């Protein structure tokens, strides 16, 4: 026993030392792997941070000039002195600007998805109004390609729901845009049906090229387009973004398609009923004319870009708000303390002290008499909005500015009361009946007939402009006549009058 133990112990010790050496080597390797993994995580976090910074800068740089384009378009749309042709041009600028913003949004949305920054922006909106707006836009594009447009909306026309209106609209436009792009003959269809438990079905059907079985997965990848897609143009982002947006909104996308037999995309999504009396929806449905008599309000607008200051200033002054402006944070603080306006709109990107610092100074200096301060920015990330609210801002106004949002903030934050324009639209059937029965004054009709019979298009347009100025119904009567006249088919225009 005494002779065996030492030999056994010595052998075990050698084996143990070898085992320890092997384990030490494994530990060194493991530490190296952990260090490498940490470095990779750090690099990924830095890349994600860089992408977030890029998104913030890109959004700001793009949305700032778009604020000027869409802001002035909205202001001009309120000008009752515009000719019919000018009003149509302004409407076109507004629609084209909104479409450009959506295209830019495609790129930014994909970057947000990749950076994990895409978020749902919930608001209350009229679902049928959204569908009708999409349908009107798509119908025009269908007519341009001589396609039959079929629109079947079974949703309650008065229903106000809560959801991400912009993303839902973009989803619909992307799917219908693809239907039009890949359909050369036949029809494009949009159907909307309510389901149980606040669920809704939206169907997008076309008689176009269809999708081959082997291509059904590829088309949902970013930047991937098959030969037909390359021939038709586009970024190749639409379906990729659409599917991820639907997932973000908690919906489901289904597809049925056969090559040469068209496509049928279906979306099932939940849209809960909105809170009663949503301010934004109400203000959009009614055109604000002015503050009620006795409702005197003052505002301070702080922005270093002149166009941004002027647009918000004019939107406020149009309804009777007294406005003063500043182009730096320091000047904004001085004016806020000396004037103590009823509300302050503060841009976040300012030279010198920025909007965050200016807000803190104003709050500290004015104390209990500090008015509501609204953060005013082109940044689209919800994290920025949350940061502003945490800092003490009362609201967040995104650029490009929407008039209804500004007026809603005046209502909510300072108790503004408005006078509204008399409703220009009653029930749709009544409106159509009135237009059909409406006739302009006889002297203007005679001048219009004379101009058409004499081949004087400019004179005819001037007469139509005079008719449009008489009332909203008169303008509605004149519009199709003017559209017919712009084809320079005087004979058909004259027949249309008769």
Order of alpha helices (4+ residues) and beta strands (2+ residues): alpha-alpha-beta-alpha-beta-beta-alpha-beta-beta-alpha-alpha-beta-beta-alpha-beta-beta-alpha-beta-alpha-beta-alpha-beta-alpha-beta-alpha-beta-alpha-alpha-alpha-alpha-alpha
